[in-house]
Amino acid sequence: MAVTRKDVEHIAELARLKFEDVELDSFTDQLNEILNYMGKLNELNTENVEPLSHPVEENNVFREDGEKPSIPTEEALKNAPEKDEHFFKVPKVIGGN
């Protein structure tokens, strides 16, 4: 199935994009090249290839979740512009005045 210039114009309209005539011709050629390449890929023998759920076969590469000590409150608050004993003091962002 080939892509026509009319198809490219329709796709551009759906995407709310405007292109010059030269660009429309170029995109038509590029889309047809992509489809031709996909046709070549469809010629490959994949009879004995199992489908993958994901292209990378890594399993759970997360680090172990372990308990570790937090930084001291004084250390966390030392560069705070405003603080109130053990807490950061921030401007009110919810509610009115």
Buried (B, 14 or more C-beta within 10 A) or exposed (E): EEBEEEBBBEEBEEEEEEEEEEEBEEBBEEBBEEEEEEEEEEEEEEEEEEEEEEEEEEEEEEEEEEEEEEEEEEEEBEEEEEBEEEEEEEEEEEEEE
